[in-house]
């Protein structure tokens, strides 16, 4: 696994051992960031179910101003912290060692003059289908408190596993399929 573009281009990243964590493939990450290219510079990025941190690190490499990684498993946290350390990434990140539902149920973040995250990526283990419903419902609820006004929420999932068209205030705007994986893009519905 490697960083595809930007400041850390071609730098290698480790992944946790075993099959519990399934890193987003280089090809799918490249597709994702091609779609997000015009929005990534200066963005506040939230990487839920971060695993090795590959997606959030790619965001930083391409110009995101801040990334928060949320991951609860010890092996993945260890590898995530090692990847950040090896790349010398410190000041513009936060690592939250907790379950995504606990993080999203917690205190609403204070962002100063900037309200919420611009980009939120979630990639729960494919076998935990209920995590998609839980995380997307929490993000689409609470009045969108985690989201900036123009936020995009992206869920990586199995191609055959469909996510809902709506989760509270979030409505799907795009579905990209690649191999066995898919990316569902959501934005706040402005009715």
N, C-alpha and C positions, 0 to 999 in steps of 0.2 A: 504494500500500500504506500502511496506517495501523495505529496501535495501537488496538485496539477498546475497551478498558475500563481503569479503574484510574488510577493516578497520571499516566500519559502518554497518556491517552485522546485520540484524534483527532490525535495527532502523526503526521506523515508519516514514512515510512521509505523509503529508497532500496533498489533491488535491483541486483545486478550486471548489466551489459549482456550481451546475447546470450542464448542458449538453454541454456547449460551449467548454469545454476542456475535451478531452478524454485521460486519462493517459494510457501509454503503460502498458499492463498487466504484472504482475510479471513473468508469464510463458514465454511471448514473450521476455521480457528483459533478462531472463535467457538464452533463445535460442540465442539471439543476442550476449551476452557476452561469451557464449561458443564458438561461431564462431570466435569472436575477441580475445580470451584468449591470444594467443601468441603475439598480437600486442598492447595490452593495456598499458603495463608497460612503463611509461615515455612518453606516447603519448600526443600530443596536440589535444584536442577534442573540436569540435564545435557542440553545441546542438541548432539547429534551430527549431523555434516554440516550445520552451522549456516547456511551461506549468508549471507544478509543479517542473520541474527540475529533475525528477526521473532518466532519462537516463543519464544525465550528472553527477549526484551525484553518480550513480552506477559506472560510469567510474572513478571518483575520488577515490571511495572506493576500486576499483580494481587496482589502481596504476597509473592512468593518471597523468601527471605532471601539466597540466593546462586545464581548461575547460572554454569556453565562452558560455554563455547562451543568446540567442536572443529571446525575447518575447515582444509583444506589448500590450497585454490586461492587464488592471490594476488588476483585481482579480487574474489572474495567476501570475503576477509579485509579488503581495503581498505574496501569498503562497510560491512562489519560494524563495523569500528573507527570509521568516520565516523558511523554511526548511533548508536553508544554515546556518542561525543563530543558530537554535536549534542544529545542528550538529557541530557547531564551525568551519565552513569552511569559510575562508576569503581570505588568500593571494594568493591562486592558482586559483582564479576564477575571471571572469568579467561578469557582468550582463549588457546586452545592451537592453535598453527599447525602442525598435523601431521595425518597420516592417522588415521582413527578406529581402524584395527587397531593401529597403533603406540601410540596413546594407551591402548587397552584392554589391550595386551600389556605396557605399561610398569609402573612401580612402582604398587602399590596405594595409593590415596590414604589419607592420615591425616586423620581428621575429628575427632579429640579425642573428646568424650563422645558425639558423634553418629556413627553408623556408616552410611556410604554415602549415596547419593542417594535421595531420596524419589520423584522423578519423572525419567524418562529418555525423551527424545523423539529418534527417529531418522528421518531423511528423506533417504536416499541418492538420487542421481540414478536415476530410474526405469529407465534403460537398464543400470544396473549391478546387476542382480538378485543377483549373488553377494555383494554387500555386505550385503544383508539377512541371508543365511545366516551370514556371517562375524561381523557385529556381534552379532546375537541369540545365536549360539552362544557367543561370548565372554562376553556378559552372563549367559547362563544357566549357564555353566561357572564355573570358578575358585571354586566354592563361593559364588557370588553376592557376591563381595567388593566389587563396585561398588555394591551395592544395600543400602538399609536393609531392615529386616525386613519392612516393609509396602510396599515399593517397587512402583510401576507402571511398566512399560516400554511405550511407545507407538510403533508403527511406522506411518508414512504410506507408502502404496504405491498402485499402480494398482488399481482395482477388480477388473480381470480377472486380476491377478497375485495368486495366493494365497500367503500365508506359511504355514509349518507350524503345527500345533496346539501343538507343544512344541519347545523349544530347551533341552536340559539341564533345569535346575530351573525354567525358565519355562514356564508353560502359558497358552494364550490363554483369556481370560475374557470377551472381548467383541469384536465386529466391527461397526463402523459404516461404512456406505457412503453417499457423498454425491457425486453427479455421477460423474465418472470416477475419483475418488479413494476410498480407504478408510483407516480407522484400525483397526489391530489392537492390542488391549490385552492385556498379559501381566502375570502376577504369579507370584511364587515358589510352587511347588507344595509344600504342607505335608502330605506323606504321613506 
